[in-house]
Amino acid sequence: MSSSFIPLASTSLPDLKSSTLIIPSVSIGNIPQLTIDLLIHTLDFEKIGSLSDTYLYPFASPIDHTVDKPQTGISNAIEIYYNSKNHVTVIQQRSPIIPSFIDAYVNEIINPFITKCQFAKVFVLDSSDAGLVEEISPGTIDVYTQEDFLSKSLESLKLSKKQITSYDHSVYGRALIKAITDDSSVAPELNVLVTYVYEGDNFYDGEVLANKLVKVMELKQVDKWIKPVSWLGVYGDKPLPNGMEDGLFG
């Protein structure tokens, strides 16, 4: 296992070899992270460890959970979850990368983890500002496959069958794609999903991307996504707290 991986002491480590890895980028609206949240809590992923947070802003929080399954403990900046039924591994990143350390983070933390675990496929989830791309409607999701990356450079790829000046991914997304495609020793099948959105209430966008991902991966379709408690109250969907009893912020 990669030296950047820190296994959870209370959990036996599964064999991740040949599993599918899903990686969220750090991008507009946090759509990739919202999608990972839905996967974790709907498909019963189990936390198996974390990665080094050397290049991330310090972060700690109570463990996120669903209303009917309360948990105790601490969540880290970047965690690894595994689903044995579908042989799928996901990374959940809860903290941004410190500016100017994106390449170091990708090359020293993420890519070594991919190489060591020998994943069969890697799906990168990304999001981009719909307001900056005239040719694409909000809500559009582009899917890029291994064939796209083998036949074209990042700059020459087409988005929604229309040529634009650059491959409009987040800086982290581009660095991650480049590292995976440049490293012949990794050799997983690379797929990228990028959704175009406006930033705001993006919970629905997370569900849309989750549905698309499940379809592309040919997993069983989900009738209703289960949302964690961290989603509650963000946009006024819980009662206003009593300032005297609950404090200013409840």
LINHU-V74731 format. One record per pair of residues at least 4 apart in sequence whose C-alpha atoms are under 7 Angstrom apart, sorted by the first residue. I is the first residue (numbers start at 0). J is the second residue. D is the distance in Angstrom with one decimal. If there is no record, write none. Layout:
I/J/D, I/J/D
This chain:
0/4/6.8, 0/115/5.6, 0/116/6.3, 1/111/6.0, 1/112/4.9, 1/115/5.6, 3/50/5.4, 3/51/5.1, 3/108/5.7, 4/49/5.9, 4/50/4.5, 4/51/6.5, 5/48/5.5, 5/49/5.2, 5/50/5.8, 6/47/6.0, 6/48/4.1, 6/49/6.4, 7/47/5.3, 7/48/4.4, 10/47/6.2, 12/47/6.5, 15/116/5.9, 15/118/7.0, 16/116/5.3, 16/117/5.1, 16/118/5.4, 17/117/6.0, 17/118/4.5, 17/119/4.3, 18/86/5.1, 18/87/5.4, 18/88/6.7, 18/118/5.2, 18/119/5.7, 18/120/7.0, 19/86/6.6, 19/87/4.7, 19/88/5.9, 19/118/5.8, 19/119/5.8, 19/120/4.7, 19/121/5.8, 20/87/6.0, 20/88/4.7, 20/89/5.5, 20/118/6.5, 20/120/6.2, 20/121/4.8, 20/122/6.2, 21/88/6.4, 21/89/4.7, 21/90/6.3, 21/121/5.9, 21/122/4.7, 21/123/6.0, 22/89/6.3, 22/90/5.4, 22/122/6.2, 22/123/4.9, 22/124/6.1, 23/31/4.8, 23/32/5.9, 23/90/6.9, 23/91/6.8, 23/123/6.0, 23/124/4.8, 23/125/6.5, 24/31/6.2, 24/123/7.0, 24/124/5.9, 24/125/5.2, 24/171/6.3, 24/172/5.6, 25/29/6.5, 25/95/6.7, 25/171/6.6, 26/125/6.5, 26/126/5.6, 26/127/6.8, 26/169/5.8, 27/126/5.8, 27/127/5.9, 27/128/6.5, 27/198/6.4, 28/198/5.0, 28/199/6.8, 28/201/6.1, 29/33/6.3, 30/34/6.2, 30/126/6.4, 30/201/6.7, 30/204/6.5, 30/205/5.1, 31/35/6.3, 31/124/5.4, 31/125/6.0, 31/205/6.9, 32/36/6.2, 32/91/6.5, 32/92/6.9, 33/37/6.5, 33/202/6.9, 33/205/5.1, 34/38/6.4, 34/205/4.7, 34/206/6.3, 34/208/6.5, 34/209/5.2, 35/39/6.1, 35/91/6.4, 36/40/6.3, 37/41/5.8, 37/224/6.1, 37/225/6.1, 37/226/6.0, 38/42/5.6, 39/43/5.8, 39/44/4.8, 40/44/6.7, 40/225/6.0, 40/226/6.9, 40/227/6.8, 41/224/5.9, 41/225/5.0, 43/82/6.8, 44/80/5.7, 44/81/5.2, 44/82/4.7, 45/80/5.2, 45/81/5.3, 45/82/6.4, 46/79/5.9, 46/80/4.2, 46/81/6.4, 47/79/5.9, 47/80/5.6, 47/81/6.7, 48/78/6.0, 48/79/5.2, 49/77/5.8, 49/78/4.0, 49/79/5.2, 50/77/5.8, 50/78/6.1, 51/108/6.8, 52/76/6.3, 52/77/6.7, 54/96/5.9, 54/97/5.8, 54/100/6.3, 54/104/5.9, 55/94/6.1, 55/95/5.8, 55/96/4.4, 55/97/5.4, 56/94/5.9, 56/95/6.1, 56/96/6.4, 56/97/6.0, 58/75/6.3, 58/76/5.2, 58/94/6.4, 59/73/6.5, 59/74/5.7, 59/75/5.3, 59/76/6.6, 60/73/5.6, 60/74/5.2, 61/71/6.9, 61/72/5.9, 61/73/4.7, 61/74/5.8, 62/70/6.5, 62/71/6.2, 62/72/5.5, 62/73/5.1, 62/74/4.9, 63/227/6.4, 63/228/6.5, 63/229/6.3, 64/68/6.3, 64/69/5.9, 64/70/6.4, 64/227/5.2, 64/228/5.9, 65/69/6.5, 65/226/6.6, 65/227/4.4, 65/228/5.4, 66/228/6.1, 76/92/5.9, 76/93/5.0, 76/94/5.3, 77/90/6.9, 77/91/5.6, 77/92/4.3, 77/93/6.0, 78/90/5.8, 78/91/5.3, 78/92/6.5, 79/89/5.9, 79/90/4.8, 79/91/6.5, 80/88/5.7, 80/89/5.3, 80/90/6.5, 81/87/5.9, 81/88/4.5, 81/89/6.4, 82/86/5.6, 82/87/5.3, 82/88/6.4, 83/87/6.8, 96/100/6.8, 96/101/6.4, 100/104/6.0, 101/105/6.2, 101/171/6.3, 102/106/6.0, 102/174/6.5, 103/107/5.6, 104/108/5.3, 104/109/6.7, 105/109/4.9, 105/110/5.8, 105/174/7.0, 105/175/6.1, 106/110/5.4, 106/111/6.9, 107/111/6.3, 108/112/6.5, 109/113/6.4, 110/114/6.1, 110/178/7.0, 110/179/7.0, 111/115/6.0, 112/116/6.2, 113/117/6.1, 113/118/6.4, 113/185/6.8, 114/184/7.0, 114/185/4.9, 117/185/6.9, 118/187/5.9, 119/187/4.9, 119/188/6.2, 120/187/4.9, 120/188/4.5, 120/189/6.0, 121/187/6.3, 121/188/6.1, 121/189/5.0, 121/190/6.2, 122/189/6.1, 122/190/4.8, 122/191/5.5, 123/190/6.3, 123/191/4.7, 123/192/6.3, 124/191/6.0, 124/192/5.1, 124/193/6.1, 125/168/6.8, 125/172/6.5, 125/192/6.0, 125/193/4.5, 125/194/6.5, 126/193/5.0, 126/194/4.7, 126/195/5.8, 127/167/7.0, 127/168/6.3, 127/169/6.8, 127/193/7.0, 127/194/6.3, 127/195/4.9, 127/196/6.4, 128/195/5.7, 128/196/5.5, 128/197/5.9, 129/135/6.9, 129/136/6.8, 129/137/5.4, 129/195/4.7, 129/196/4.9, 129/197/5.8, 130/197/6.8, 135/139/6.7, 137/195/5.4, 137/196/5.0, 137/197/7.0, 138/194/6.4, 138/195/5.5, 138/196/5.7, 139/194/5.7, 139/195/5.5, 140/192/6.6, 140/193/5.5, 140/194/4.3, 140/195/6.5, 141/158/6.7, 141/159/6.4, 141/192/5.7, 141/193/5.3, 141/194/6.4, 142/191/5.7, 142/192/4.6, 142/193/6.7, 143/147/6.0, 143/190/5.6, 143/191/5.0, 143/192/6.4, 144/148/6.8, 144/189/6.3, 144/190/4.6, 144/191/6.6, 145/149/6.3, 145/188/5.9, 145/189/5.1, 145/190/6.0, 146/150/6.1, 147/151/6.0, 148/152/6.6, 151/155/6.1, 151/156/6.1, 152/156/6.5, 153/166/5.6, 154/164/7.0, 154/165/4.7, 154/166/5.1, 155/165/6.8, 156/166/6.2, 157/161/5.5, 157/162/4.8, 157/163/6.7, 158/162/6.4, 168/172/5.8, 168/173/6.0, 169/173/6.2, 170/174/6.2, 171/175/6.0, 172/176/6.1, 173/177/6.1, 174/178/6.2, 175/179/6.3, 176/180/6.1, 177/181/5.8, 178/182/6.1, 179/185/6.7, 201/205/6.4, 202/206/6.6, 203/207/6.3, 204/208/6.2, 205/209/6.1, 206/210/6.1, 207/211/6.3, 208/212/6.1, 209/213/6.2, 210/214/6.3, 211/215/6.2, 212/216/6.0, 213/217/6.0, 213/218/5.2, 213/220/6.4, 214/218/6.3, 214/220/6.9, 226/230/6.6, 231/236/6.6, 231/237/6.9, 232/236/4.9, 232/237/5.0, 240/245/5.9, 240/249/5.3, 241/245/5.5, 242/246/4.7, 242/247/5.1, 245/249/4.6
